[in-house]
Amino acid sequence: NGVVHVPFSSLGVKKMGNQYTIGREGDPKTLVHEITHQMSLPSTERPGPMFPIWFAEGVAEYVGTTPYQSGYFNFNQTKMTLVEVMTGYDKKTRMGRNIGKDFKIPSLSQFINQSIQQFQGSEPQLGYGFASLLFYYFCHIDGKGDGARLKEYVKAIQEGKGQEEANNALLDGRTWAELASEVSNGMRKSLKLKPTIGE
């Protein structure tokens, strides 16, 4: 029906007696995450297929964890904040995926091709955490660090070419084993993580 319900806490709005006040202490992460989903879903204005679950959640987590204040995103701080939120957990803010810096992904190809049901299965925190780190990898580490392969992946999905052709854009001539090794090494070097990623 076109209505988005927004928790006051996401906007920094507090009720003080019979009045409401607006402060800077709001945490918009969840709101930004969900708005990112809304903006990337197909609609009558933007028809097309749905994005695979790893991409949909990866981009939403990436944007949602980017520091935001006074109407501006600070993408210069995304890397640091993303790693903190995905690997740890803050009891005060109740934010964090808590996957640690030493995590294991049995199969990169299965992760990228999984269904929503599989993604939300036994280890959802690991799914969200790794999806966002993988999205960061393809945006900033892979190839020349310009997100070129990820752009081709998105284009293939939007044009309805199917998952296999979209995956070929990410692979770009590499095998799944080679890509898994590059992702693992890239995350170790750039993000200071210690992932074990199978093909």
Protein Blocks (a to p, Z undefined) as FASTA:
>chain_A
ZZacddfklnopacehjaccddfkbcfklmmmmmmmmmmpccfklgcddddfklmmmmmm
mmmmpcceehiacfklmmmmmmmmmmmccfklopajhlojbdcdfblklmmmpcfklmmm
mmlmlmmmmmmmmmmmmmmmgonlnommmmmmmmmmmnonojklmmmmmnnopafklmmm
mmmmmmmmmnopacdddZZ
